[in-house]
Amino acid sequence: MFPIALLIASLLLLPTFANAQRGGQQAAVPPPSAKAIAPIDLTGYWVSVVTEDWRWRMITPPKGSYPSIPLNAEGRRVANAWDPAKDEAEGNECKAYGAGNIMRMPTRVHITWENDNALRLETDAGMQTRLFQFGESKPPTGPPTWQGHSVASWEYGGFGRSSPATPNLNAAGKPRGGSLKVVTNHLRPGYLQKNGVPYGEKAVVTEYFTVPRAAPNGDVWLIVTTIVDDPQYLGAVPAGGSLFGPQFGPFVRTTNFKKLPDASGWNPTPCSAR
Amino acid sequence: MVSVKRAALFLLSLLLIALANVPARAQTFQGETPELQGMDLAGGWTPVRHEDAEVDRAGGPPPGDYTGLPINDANRMRADTYHPSLITLPIWVCRPHPSGFENMGPDFQFFEKVIDPISREIIAWRIMCNFCTLDRWIWMDGRPHPPAEALHTWEGFSTGEWDGNTLVVTVTHLKESYIRRDGLSEGPRATVTEYFTRHGDYLDWTSIVDDPDYLTEPLIRNQTYLRFAGPTPPPWNCTPQTELPLPRGAVPHYLPGKNPDLTEYSSFRKVPFIASRGGAETQYPEYQAKLKDMPMTAPAARVVNGFYQPDYDKAPTLKPLPKNPEFHVMPVRGNIYLIVGAGANITASVGPDGVILVDTGNGTKTDEILKAVQEVAKQQATDRLPGFRYVRPDSPRPAGAPAPAPIRSIISTSADVDHLGGNARILESSVFHPFTNGMRVIGHLAILNRTNNLPKNEQPTDTYDTPYLKLQPYTNGDAIQIVHMPAAHTDGDSVVWFRGADVISTGDLFVADEYPVIDLDKGGTIQGLIDALNNLVDLAFPGYMSQEGTLLIPGHGRIIDSADLAYYQNMVTIIRDRIKDMKSKGMSLEQVKAAKPTFDYDPVYGHNPGSPDRFVEQVYRSLRE
């Protein structure tokens, strides 16, 4: 009786030992790079497609036009004092091109792997460069910058045709589908719109970059959700009020970019305060 | 005994240890494992209205704001001639946002997970919101989309599939609708692709409208939602009612070049006028450079007496619609069926009294029709619908009943050969057994006059010349009423109203996705056609949120409802008004054709070569007469 029990016990314990073995091996092998486990391909050239907020993005809106933005009283005061000439005189032409708004600018975007654990994003509008660093990174030193300090991570999904226990892998054995999450701080104060709607130095920008399956006509889209949390200037109900739900807190916008076959149309243009 | 107990306890302990090593996800309910939480959409979501608060997500856009939308010239003309009072017509009062636009509204959304009780798999996501149709389903079980003849709805037919952390949804069978609430349209052939991606407490809902008729490239827009744990919203009660007293059949619209509001948005918002006209070009960064050099006002040469005179020169490429759909039968409602692919549409009432056919097609598929109705009858015999407590006493089955089901009567809606071309062969078939002393082929008297040249057995055997005829008594549990629509498509048009099933077979008074034919040589007139459409509007009841309710089977094309009928009535009336205005100014037929009064509707109704000019000519000549 007892030997049989031992045999059964051994069989039952096998997964435990196997897990332990795998754990031991994992400790010896360096973790895969962010590039190796990327669930989506963000690289290439993309162009923004401005179908929403057109009047606030394609042309510089007049001072005081910010009906969708949940500014608090201080935010409204600063926005109403916008002076582009002053920005130019102070060398602050790029205030609307910081991480809090750069993805809303009508622009082309070029994304490449800076290295196996960092993505590089460049824009032709304002000629800005952002670096998304995966894994642990050193806290930033030096003065805040327009693009701040960005920490990146992948978000995966598990549905699809696979079972929950089986990752949804593509032909290359990588997880299929997911999002890039980027959290940016250490920002130089900038604008949420070109007409001087402010965000402050304590603002934190959280972004999700998603490249879902191509649309039926073959278009590949990069969908970027940008959430700006700014204790200094945001946090009120927008001027339009709230119809059904709370509109407090962070400022949230989603922006679409269409994939381009190449760099044609890339037109680096310096920042403009007007 | 003790050692056995010890061994059992030892084994039990080992079992518990082993179970503890099984990954936690295998013990939890599908959809609730930690890595799947990002994809659980169930619950309430409130829109974060931080984009376009003054345009689509709140009060609505001003007239003439087409910025950032990849519209074609036809869509531009639709919007230029749109009158805001149109939505006061009762049929449009409760029109909800369609899929592709529903997430533009400032509306709370509630997602429900629909789980199959046996497999415990998620078979659908169900979405409730106020400004949409309240009850939208996204099927996750791999079911196919319906056939082309199925009813189009505001929410369309949606199927979904997960791609990583994104639910990808494909929507077809959408009604004609709008992409912005200032008259910019979306055609009934539009499809929508949606991406739902959840990021913690945020849900991004992206919609891509692909409309070959009114857009030059797909239109992408998003709405972000915030998780909302509050109570579900209060009931949404909308009752159609007359908001603006208008003469019967009147349709508010501006004649081309007569909209006084087209320049208002540009001047008020300081947007260059040409940019306000929209188009795909306005979506891209390069357009910013062009904006700098654009004048703010409309070109002076194009403003006459304060009205901007647009030039619609870029006609979309229209491909002919498929003419011969594959032969098949579709259930419509109750015991009413649609037979497609035999020329004109055939409506069949199949039940315990036998078969009543409305039209018989062009005669090329008679064998298939006879076989199809027998198959339907056989299926009914094994799966009898409830409610048939009464069988006509004059409808005994032939010896050897129950099969085959007898065909009792044919109703011809017009004298067109593609509608009555199968009459003779069906009359001669072994399954044709009219009711005792019953009518065989029923039609308006005028049909008899129009079919003199046809063989005798293709002509009506029983005619009526009264406003309507009741096929008494109840047949197949239904009150069947034949209504004459004078001088419309022809002078002998009938519609057949199945009052119990609430289905109307319209004949060629309505042809889905095509301009109507006004057969002037057979007594058709534009005014008669408009009167007939108004009569149908009066007969039909819209369902909740202006869809479903009374179903109508047109002479050709898909099943429709009151809203589709209203779109058609609106279109015919508007084009009539335009041609009437041109004619009153002394314009010749050729001048009217050159002015393209149907230009904005051609993407929906003018696919068949020459049909816009043909319709214009018929309206013009009818008005002259």
Interface residues (C-beta under 8 A of the other chain):
Chain A: M1 F2 A5 I8 A9 L12 L13 P15 T16 N19 P39 I40 V47 S48 V49 V50 T51 E52 D53 W54 R55 M58 I59 P62 P67 S68 I69 P70 P106 T107 R108 D124 A125 E155 Y156 G157 G158 F159 G160 R161 P164 A165 N168 P175 R176 G177 G178 S179 K181 Y208 T210 P212 R213 A215 P216 N217 D219 W221 I223 T225 I227 P238 A239 G240 S242 L243 F244 G245 P246 Q247 F251 V252 R253 T254 N256 G265 N267
Chain B: S3 V4 A7 F10 L11 L14 L15 I17 A18 N21 V22 P23 R25 A26 Q30 T33 E35 L36 G38 M39 T46 P47 V48 R49 H50 E51 D52 A53 E54 A58 T67 G68 L69 P70 P106 D107 F108 E161 W162 D163 G164 N165 T166 L167 V168 T170 T191 T193 Y195 T197 H199 Y202 D204 T206 I208 D210 P218 L219 I220 R221 N222 Q223 T224 L226 F228 G230 P233 R269 K270 V271 A275 T282 Q283 Y284 P285 E286 Y287 Q288 L291
